[in-house]
Amino acid sequence: MKTDAFLTRGVAFAAFVFLSFLSGAVAADRPTAKKEPAPPALQVQVDVPPAWHPLVEDDVAEALAAILERNFRQSGFDRPIAFLRLADDPQPATPLLTLRLQEWRLGRTQNAECTFTAVLRANGKEYDLGLFTGTRLTWVSQSGRWGFGRAHEVADALESAAREAMRDLYRKVAATGAVPDLAVKR
């Protein structure tokens, strides 16, 4: 009696599992309407000074572009932003913002510094936006310059310095009126 109930439940469970896999396979065969990604409203290129290792340059450029995108989003710009490597060809109809990193480091006083210049190309015009800089004070809470746990403090300080410079950049780009839907933040 117990084995009959066990077999009945086991067969029912196996049928349920089989049908759920079968329904998933049928659903996977159905064509789905794919949304085309929206074209970017802004293209960004970051030029980094030569480093001893080319992968470091790429990482620094991508990190700075990510901070720019996050800062622009927080300021209210919700259109797509495309990060282009220097070797990529930009789309001529889309505004191109080029950052040329001067330095992003801990200075002599152990404060994080981020300095770059920016040029915006849009609608056949070139806007030299100038020099942007951000500084973040850091406090040595661990022994030595690179003590345990210090790397996290340094990374936060470097990111904060870059965000400060990006806030000024956002205001300058918005003031040109060359990028659609980029409002001047008061």
N, C-alpha and C positions, 0 to 999 in steps of 0.2 A: 504494500500500500504506500509506504513511504517512498519507495523507489519510483513508483508510477508518478507521484506528485513531483518528485525531483526531476524525472525525465520530461514531464510536461512543462515544467518551468524552464528547464534547460533548453528545450526545443523552442519555446516561446522567446526566450532571451536571444538565442542564436538567430532566430528569424528577425527579431528587432534589429540586431546588429547588422545583419546582412542587408536588410532593407534600408537602413540609414546610410550605409556605405553606397548602396546602389543609387539612392536618391542624390547623394553628393556627386557621384560620377555623372549622373544625368544632368544635374545643374551645371557642372563644369563644362559640359559639351555645348550648352546654350550660348549663343553669341550675346555679348553684353555691349551696351553702348559705351564706348570709351570717350571720355571727355578730353578734348585737346587742352593742353596746358595753356594758360593765358600768356600772351607774349610779354616779355619783360618791359616795364616802364622805365627802367634805369639799368644800365650796364656799369659794372665797376671793375676796374683793373688796379692792381696794387703792384707798384714797382719797388722792390726791396734791394738795398745795396748788396753787392756780392758777399757771400759768406764762404766759409771754408768747406761747406757741404751743401750742394744744391737742394737737397730735400728740406734742409732747414729753411731756405728761402721760401719754398712752397708752403711750408707749415706756417711761417710768419705771415705770408700774404693771405692765406686762407683764414687765419685767426683774426687778422685785422679786418678782412671783408665781413666775417661773421659778426664782429663787434659793430661794424657800420650798419649791417642789416638789422641787427637787434635794436640798435639805437634809433634808426629811422622808423622801425615798427612801433617802438614805444612813443615816438613823437607823433604818431598818427598816420604814417604813410603805409597803406595796406596793399599797394600794388606789387607785382613780382619784381624782384631784383636779381639780375644775372651776374655771377662772378665770372670774369673772363681772365684767363692767363694772358701774359703778355704776348704769347705766340698766337693767340686766337684773334680772328678777324671780327671786329665789332660790326653790328648792324648799323648802317648809316642813318636809318630813320629813328633810331632809339638813342636818347641822350647817353653819353659816355662820361663817367666820372673817373678820372685817373688820379690815384694817390701815389705820391713819391715819398716813401718813408726815408726820413733823415736819420732818426735814432729812436729806439724803443728799448730802454735799458734802465738800470739803476745807476744814478749819477754818483759823483764823489761823496755826496752827503747821504748816500743810501736812500735817496728819494727816487721814486719811479718817474721816468720822463718819457713822453711820447711826442715826437715832432715829425710833421710831414707837410708837404705842399699838396695843393689840389688844383686840378684843371678840369673844367666841365666843357664838353663839346656837345652842342645841341643846335638844331635848326640852322646849320651852316655857320654858326658863330662859336668862338672860343672864349670862355670866361676864365681868367686867371683868378682863382679864388683866394690865393695867398698862402701864408704860412699858418699852420695850426699847431698848438702845443697844449699839452696837459701834464700836470704834475700831481703826484700823490705822495703825501708824507707817509713815511713808514717808520715804525719803531722797532728796534732790535729787541725782541723778546726772548730770543734763544742765544746761547753762547756762540760766538763766532759769526762770521758773515753768512755761512750756509749751514747753520745748525739744523738739527732734526726738527721738522715742522716749519722751517723757514721757507722752504720752497713754496708752500701754499700761500704764505703771506706775500711773497714776492710776486706770485702769479696774480693774486687779487689786486695788488698795488699796480702792476703793469696794466691790467685790464681796466682799472678805474682811471688811470691816466689817459688811456686811449679813449674811454667813454667821454671823458671831459672834453677832449679835443674834437670828438665826433659831434658833440652837442653844438659846438661852435660851427662846425662844418655844415650841419643840417640847416642852421639859420642862414648861412651864406648861400647855400644852394637854393633854399626856398626863396630868398630875396631876389634871385635872378629871374624867377618865373619861367624858367626854361624846362622844368620837369613838371608834367601834368600831375595834378592831385597832390602836390607837395605844398602844404600850407605853411605859412609863416607862423611859427609858434611864439606866442607872446609871453 
